[in-house]
Amino acid sequence: MHAPSLAVPPPGRAPLVVTVHDLAFLTHPGCFTARGRAFHARGLELARREALVVVVPSRFTGDELAAHGFPGELIHVVPHGIDLPPERSEAASPVPGPFVLAVGTVEPRKGIDVLLEAFSRLDGSGARLVIAGPRGWGEVPDLDRPGVVALGRVDEATLDGLYRHAAVLAVPSRTEGFGLPVLEAMARGCPVVASDAGALPEVVGDAGILVPAGDPEALAAALGALLADENRRAALAAAGRRRTAEFTWPACLDGHLRAYEAALA
């Protein structure tokens, strides 16, 4: 039995494997509702008691689990993969450029407040800020402000066009267990500026720009520099495509097969 999140079923007769994506509900409790914290805490305790193997998408999350008492030999690090898209596409941009893109559920952990503050400092850039993702939970800033386009949930074709036409993807999260939008953007030649939080440095590698988490001034400086430097954007686009080639679904599959074999043993 594989629970691919902390929605862990009650103990049964089958060997149990649990995927733990992150421990943000413990490390950043203010970013979650009380109900959300309780739900994840219950799942983590079931995983602690019953799981024969725990799968994590990053070394960062694995280290977090070890620090919270999970035996290291039970933890299997299996990074996510990505289906590499064609390098060129006729996908149109739903928003006229230039623009900075943010992708993900709009909730406190994603650092949208930091991004909005950074964007307000980009005087004279001519860029807009496009936020693609549904409203989540918790207190987040009002997105109805000049220069900000809040699209809500978008379909895959629209998201593909946004990645391909954005000047830069901004990922100002307070923590991440992985950060799949980083790979999605880099695979399409979109430069990435991300916070140095959680597993983001592990995913970005040397193919993007990292800034201190929670620092709007540093984020604004990095975004502004990229918006003004086409050659730097091109260099990061090439580096990003090389980086994403290291994250494949066959490798992810192999990691899961090894985890299942360990559980059965």
HUFEN-V586706 format. One record per residue. N is the residue number from 1. D_LAST is the distance of its C-alpha to the last C-alpha in Angstrom with 2 decimals. Layout:
n: {N/N}
d_last: {D_LAST/D_LAST}
This chain:
n: {1/2/3/4/5/6/7/8/9/10/11/12/13/14/15/16/17/18/19/20/21/22/23/24/25/26/27/28/29/30/31/32/33/34/35/36/37/38/39/40/41/42/43/44/45/46/47/48/49/50/51/52/53/54/55/56/57/58/59/60/61/62/63/64/65/66/67/68/69/70/71/72/73/74/75/76/77/78/79/80/81/82/83/84/85/86/87/88/89/90/91/92/93/94/95/96/97/98/99/100/101/102/103/104/105/106/107/108/109/110/111/112/113/114/115/116/117/118/119/120/121/122/123/124/125/126/127/128/129/130/131/132/133/134/135/136/137/138/139/140/141/142/143/144/145/146/147/148/149/150/151/152/153/154/155/156/157/158/159/160/161/162/163/164/165/166/167/168/169/170/171/172/173/174/175/176/177/178/179/180/181/182/183/184/185/186/187/188/189/190/191/192/193/194/195/196/197/198/199/200/201/202/203/204/205/206/207/208/209/210/211/212/213/214/215/216/217/218/219/220/221/222/223/224/225/226/227/228/229/230/231/232/233/234/235/236/237/238/239/240/241/242/243/244/245/246/247/248/249/250/251/252/253/254/255/256/257/258/259/260/261/262/263/264/265}
d_last: {14.03/15.17/18.22/19.97/22.24/22.91/23.97/20.92/20.94/21.11/18.03/16.89/14.54/12.22/9.50/11.92/12.38/15.92/18.25/20.86/23.78/25.93/27.23/30.82/31.44/31.08/32.75/35.46/35.95/39.46/38.19/36.70/38.22/37.61/35.85/33.57/32.70/31.96/29.76/27.60/27.54/26.25/23.41/22.49/22.54/20.28/17.79/18.25/17.67/15.01/12.99/9.46/10.56/14.25/15.81/19.35/22.00/23.55/23.37/26.05/24.00/21.09/23.71/25.13/21.91/21.51/25.16/24.56/22.04/18.61/16.54/16.59/13.04/12.04/14.71/14.49/18.07/18.70/22.49/24.19/26.00/29.42/31.22/34.04/37.34/40.38/42.28/45.43/45.96/48.92/47.39/50.23/50.24/50.84/52.49/55.23/54.32/53.97/51.32/48.47/45.41/42.90/40.01/37.96/38.37/41.44/40.20/40.80/37.73/38.84/41.94/44.44/47.06/46.71/46.97/50.08/51.72/50.96/52.31/55.50/56.14/56.09/59.83/61.35/58.15/58.97/55.30/53.88/50.61/48.51/45.75/43.45/41.22/41.61/42.84/40.07/40.75/42.50/45.70/46.19/49.52/51.82/51.19/54.67/56.44/58.32/56.36/53.09/51.78/49.13/47.78/45.18/42.34/42.82/41.43/39.48/42.65/44.54/41.78/41.70/45.47/45.32/42.87/44.98/48.28/47.47/48.90/45.92/42.88/42.92/39.71/40.99/37.97/37.66/33.90/31.31/27.55/28.12/31.44/31.16/34.99/35.25/33.46/35.36/38.63/38.08/37.04/40.48/42.46/43.00/43.26/41.25/42.39/39.70/39.48/37.64/35.41/31.67/29.72/32.89/33.75/30.27/30.87/34.60/34.43/37.90/38.64/40.22/42.23/40.82/43.09/42.77/41.29/44.04/46.87/49.04/51.50/48.94/47.46/50.97/51.85/48.84/49.44/53.16/52.76/50.56/52.86/55.72/54.09/53.36/52.45/49.81/48.33/48.24/46.53/43.81/43.42/42.74/40.36/38.45/37.98/36.62/34.23/32.78/32.02/29.18/27.36/26.19/24.21/22.53/21.20/20.12/18.36/16.52/15.44/14.13/12.23/10.49/9.90/8.54/6.11/5.09/5.40/3.79/0.00}
